Amino acid sequence: MTTLSQLRTFQTVARLNSFSRAAQELHLTQPAVSAQIGALESALRIRLFERNGKTITLTEPGRIALAGAQIGSFGYRITNL
């Protein structure tokens, strides 16, 4: 099951291009951010990010998921929650 917390974490990682900086902004540990992204990837059955050492980039399915995550089913931005 996908949670709003996972979607918010995903948006933050994508915006900052960093699991560590997202963790700082969200007041979480880096392993907690990684776990939320891993759980979201498992729930969606897609890989959201390509990981190459310390560099991450959105995959094409990740870009599509990000576009969907930015507008919730009620027509508001999830980042405004």
N, C-alpha and C positions, 0 to 999 in steps of 0.2 A: 504494500500500500504506500502510495506517495503522500508525503506530508507537506504542509506549507513551509515548515522549517527546512526540509530538504530543497524545496524550490527556491526559497530565499537564499540558502547557502549556495546553490547552483548559480543563481544570478550573480551573487557577490564574487564567487570564484571567477566566473566568466568576465565580469567587469574589470576585476583587478588583475586577471591573468596570473593568479597566485593563490595557492592553498594557504600559505602562511599569512599573507596580508589579509585574506578573507577571514582567517581565524582571529586575527587581531581586531578587525573591524566588528566582527560578530561576537566578540568576547567568548570565544571557544578555543579549545586546543586544536592544533593542527591535526592530530589523529582523529578528533571528533569530526572535523570538516571532511577529512578523507573518508571516514566511515559513512557520513551522510551522503557523500557523492557516490560511494560504492553501493550503498543501499538503493539510491535513486537509479543508478545504472542497472542494477539487478531488476528492479521493479519495471523499468521501461524496456529492459532487454536490449539496450544499446550502449555503446561506449560514447560518453559525452566529450571526453578530452583525450587527445593524444599526449602521452607523457614521454618526454625525452630528457632524462636527467632532471634538472630543475626547471626546464621549459615545458609549458603546457599550451596547447592550442585546442580550440573547439574543433570537433569533427563536424562533418556535414550534418549528420543526425543531431549533433549537439547544437548546431546553429538553428536547426528547425525546432528543437525542443526549447531553446532559449526564446525564440519568437513566441511560441505557445505559452511559455511560463510568464512572459511579461504582461499578458492580458489574461486575467482570470475568467472563469466562466460567468462571473457576474459583471464583467465589463470594467473592472478596476485593476490598476496595477498592483501586483503582489508586493512590490517594494513599498507601497503606501500603507501596508497593514501594520 
